[in-house]
Amino acid sequence: MERDKIKTLLQRRTIRKYSDKKISPETLNNLLEAGVRASNCGNMQVYSIIITQDQERKNELMKFHFGQSMVKEAPVVLTICADLNRFHKWCVQRGTTIEYDNFLWLNIATIDATIATQSICNAAEELGLGICYLGTVNYMAKQIGEFLNLPKYVVPVTTITIGYPSEEPPLTERLPLEAVLHYETYKDYSSEDIDRLYIPFEQLSQSKKYCLESNKENLAKVFTESRYKGEDNRAFSKAYFEFISEQGFMRNQ
């Protein structure tokens, strides 16, 4: 009975193909209201949500997401940002000082932005819509920031596409629950634990397909040598660090 009540969450899947059905202004507003009702630090709401619906703008935005077609095909694209700009302006106008121009508060705002995003996604799926998270924001933060005219103290955290599904992909597999649970204190993983948790995952047909397509002998190498290579990680990390510094978040770091 309890599982029936959370069925939508237990059966959630990423939707990358959408029908031509539009999202009404009322529905979109309800999703956004659900997002801003999410928990956040001190009720400060140090995040902003940028809505992209114009087709030409979506076509341009798609370029910064490595050409992923769902960006131009979804009726609504949301870019959720960590935003201390608004709060700083309020502080100054009320005669106090700017104190949130540091990495700690970028991290807090990033967490709050992420919580708000997931609340939007949960609401969307309850209403029969599909969503897709785009991690490419992390790689192209500066370019996306410039495209969206983000001022100092604002950094894009994630992008989601939203629309009515035109596909019903299978559920993607997850590691067993025990892989991510620790009771009371963290219990480190033995080599036997790693094998027990990952071998069934590695033996899935989809995992084997990834290995074949990438010409790698195992799934770990697919990730480290093909999909998310170390040299790329370091280059994107450097670019991201430079961007958040330009945005004002690394004072006295």
C-alpha positions as a printed Julia matrix, in Angstrom:
253×3 Matrix{Float64}:
  0.0    0.0     0.0
  2.76   2.46    0.91
  4.63   1.7    -2.31
  1.49   2.45   -4.31
  1.46   5.94   -2.83
  4.97   6.65   -4.11
  4.59   4.73   -7.37
  5.51   7.74   -9.51
  8.83   8.13   -7.7
  9.64   4.43   -7.76
  8.97   4.23  -11.49
 10.58   7.48  -12.58
 12.54   7.48  -15.8
 14.29  10.07  -17.9
 12.23  11.3   -20.87
 14.14  12.64  -23.86
 11.38  12.62  -26.5
  8.29  14.8   -26.2
  4.94  15.14  -27.96
  3.77  18.37  -29.59
  1.39  19.07  -26.7
  2.1   22.41  -25.08
  2.41  23.01  -21.37
 -0.24  25.49  -20.31
  0.77  28.6   -18.37
 -1.28  27.34  -15.42
  0.51  23.99  -15.39
  3.92  25.62  -15.66
  3.07  28.02  -12.85
  1.96  25.1   -10.66
  5.28  23.35  -11.27
  7.22  26.47  -10.37
  5.13  27.01   -7.24
  5.96  23.45   -6.2
  9.62  24.25   -6.72
  9.68  27.36   -4.55
  7.86  25.52   -1.75
 10.89  23.25   -1.44
 13.08  23.34    1.65
 15.94  25.85    1.58
 18.52  27.37    3.9
 17.09  30.01    6.22
 14.14  30.58    3.88
 16.53  32.75    1.87
 15.76  31.11   -1.51
 19.18  31.87   -2.94
 18.38  30.48   -6.39
 16.73  31.66   -9.6
 14.9   29.8   -12.36
 15.28  30.9   -15.97
 12.53  29.75  -18.33
 13.34  29.22  -22.01
 10.37  28.68  -24.34
 11.2   30.72  -27.43
 12.15  28.3   -30.18
 15.07  30.3   -31.49
 16.46  30.65  -27.98
 16.08  26.91  -27.4
 17.89  26.21  -30.66
 20.79  28.38  -29.5
 20.79  26.97  -25.98
 20.99  23.46  -27.41
 24.46  24.23  -28.77
 25.77  24.7   -25.23
 24.31  21.33  -24.24
 26.42  19.48  -26.79
 23.59  19.41  -29.34
 21.2   17.3   -27.28
 17.97  17.54  -29.28
 15.62  17.43  -26.28
 16.59  21.05  -25.57
 14.99  22.31  -28.76
 12.15  19.77  -28.78
 10.86  20.18  -25.22
  8.22  22.9   -24.84
  9.88  24.21  -21.67
 13.52  24.34  -20.65
 14.43  25.49  -17.14
 17.91  26.54  -16.06
 18.13  26.66  -12.28
 20.88  28.84  -10.86
 22.58  29.42   -7.54
 21.82  33.1    -7.01
 23.33  35.32   -4.32
 22.98  38.44   -6.49
 19.41  39.14   -5.41
 20.17  38.55   -1.71
 23.26  40.74   -1.84
 21.27  43.6    -3.37
 18.68  43.29   -0.61
 21.37  43.36    2.06
 23.0   46.47    0.62
 19.66  48.28    0.26
 18.94  47.51    3.92
 22.25  48.95    5.07
 24.23  45.79    5.73
 27.22  44.17    4.07
 27.84  41.52    1.42
 28.91  38.37    3.26
 27.97  35.52    0.91
 30.65  35.89   -1.79
 32.46  32.67   -0.9
 32.53  29.0    -1.79
 30.47  27.96    1.24
 27.5   29.98    0.08
 27.87  28.9    -3.52
 27.6   25.36   -2.18
 24.55  26.22   -0.05
 22.84  27.94   -2.99
 23.68  24.99   -5.23
 22.03  22.6    -2.78
 18.94  24.8    -2.52
 18.71  25.12   -6.3
 18.95  21.35   -6.64
 16.23  20.72   -4.06
 13.93  23.18   -5.84
 14.67  21.49   -9.15
 13.78  18.05   -7.86
 10.51  19.38   -6.43
  9.65  20.74   -9.87
 10.48  17.37  -11.39
  8.37  15.48   -8.87
  5.41  17.77   -9.53
  5.85  17.42  -13.29
  5.81  13.64  -13.15
  2.72  13.65  -10.93
  0.97  15.64  -13.68
  1.97  13.19  -16.42
  4.91  15.19  -17.75
  8.41  13.88  -18.38
 11.72  15.47  -17.47
 15.39  15.16  -18.3
 18.3   16.52  -16.28
 21.19  17.93  -18.33
 24.56  17.66  -16.63
 26.2   19.59  -19.46
 25.61  22.77  -17.43
 28.68  21.85  -15.37
 30.86  21.67  -18.48
 29.55  24.82  -20.13
 28.72  27.03  -17.15
 30.49  30.12  -18.49
 28.98  29.88  -21.97
 25.5   29.24  -20.6
 25.97  32.05  -18.09
 26.82  34.47  -20.87
 23.89  33.27  -23.0
 21.47  33.79  -20.12
 23.06  37.12  -19.13
 23.86  35.96  -15.61
 25.33  38.74  -13.44
 28.0   38.38  -10.78
 27.09  36.0    -7.94
 24.88  33.84  -10.18
 25.98  30.4   -11.45
 23.91  27.87  -13.43
 23.49  24.63  -11.49
 21.37  22.4   -13.69
 19.01  22.42  -16.65
 15.87  20.35  -17.06
 13.72  19.82  -20.11
  9.99  19.3   -19.49
  7.24  18.05  -21.79
  4.57  15.46  -22.36
  6.3   12.15  -23.17
  6.19  10.6   -26.63
  8.15   7.58  -25.39
  8.08   5.16  -22.48
 11.65   3.96  -22.04
 12.35   1.05  -19.71
 13.38   1.75  -16.16
 17.12   2.09  -15.85
 18.78  -0.21  -13.37
 20.15   1.0   -10.07
 22.69  -0.46   -7.7
 21.08  -2.38   -4.82
 19.95  -0.23   -1.91
 22.69  -1.6     0.33
 25.29  -0.03   -1.97
 24.43   3.47   -0.77
 23.29   2.85    2.82
 25.4    3.18    5.95
 23.92   2.88    9.43
 25.23   5.2    12.14
 28.74   5.5    10.65
 30.28   5.05    7.23
 31.35   1.46    6.57
 34.03   1.32    3.92
 33.79  -1.19    1.08
 35.94  -4.28    0.86
 36.95  -5.74   -2.49
 34.35  -8.44   -1.87
 31.69  -5.77   -1.29
 32.58  -4.04   -4.55
 32.26  -7.28   -6.52
 28.98  -8.2    -4.87
 27.48  -4.78   -5.55
 28.81  -4.17   -9.05
 29.07  -7.53  -10.82
 25.28  -7.87  -11.33
 25.28  -4.3   -12.68
 28.16  -5.07  -15.02
 26.36  -8.15  -16.35
 23.28  -6.23  -17.48
 22.75  -6.25  -21.24
 22.88  -2.45  -21.36
 26.22  -2.43  -19.54
 27.64  -4.97  -21.96
 26.34  -2.86  -24.83
 28.22   0.18  -23.49
 31.41  -1.87  -23.31
 30.97  -3.1   -26.87
 30.22   0.37  -28.25
 33.21   1.88  -26.45
 35.5   -1.08  -27.17
 36.36  -1.34  -23.46
 36.78  -4.52  -21.47
 34.64  -3.44  -18.52
 32.16  -0.79  -17.47
 34.55   1.06  -15.17
 36.82   1.7   -18.16
 33.84   2.93  -20.17
 33.38   5.66  -17.57
 37.02   6.6   -16.97
 38.47   6.1   -20.45
 35.54   6.96  -22.7
 32.59   8.79  -21.19
 34.18  10.96  -18.49
 37.89  11.01  -19.2
 40.36  12.38  -16.69
 41.87  14.91  -19.06
 38.41  16.29  -19.85
 37.47  16.35  -16.16
 40.55  18.4   -15.32
 40.0   20.84  -18.19
 36.33  21.38  -17.32
 37.18  21.66  -13.63
 39.7   24.41  -14.38
 37.17  26.27  -16.55
 34.46  25.92  -13.9
 36.76  27.16  -11.13
 37.73  30.17  -13.23
 34.07  30.92  -13.94
 32.91  30.79  -10.31
 35.88  33.0    -9.44
 34.77  35.51  -12.09
 31.27  35.34  -10.62
 32.62  36.45   -7.26
 32.5   33.28   -5.18
 36.14  32.75   -4.28
 36.99  35.77   -2.13
 39.7   34.95    0.4
 39.82  31.32   -0.74
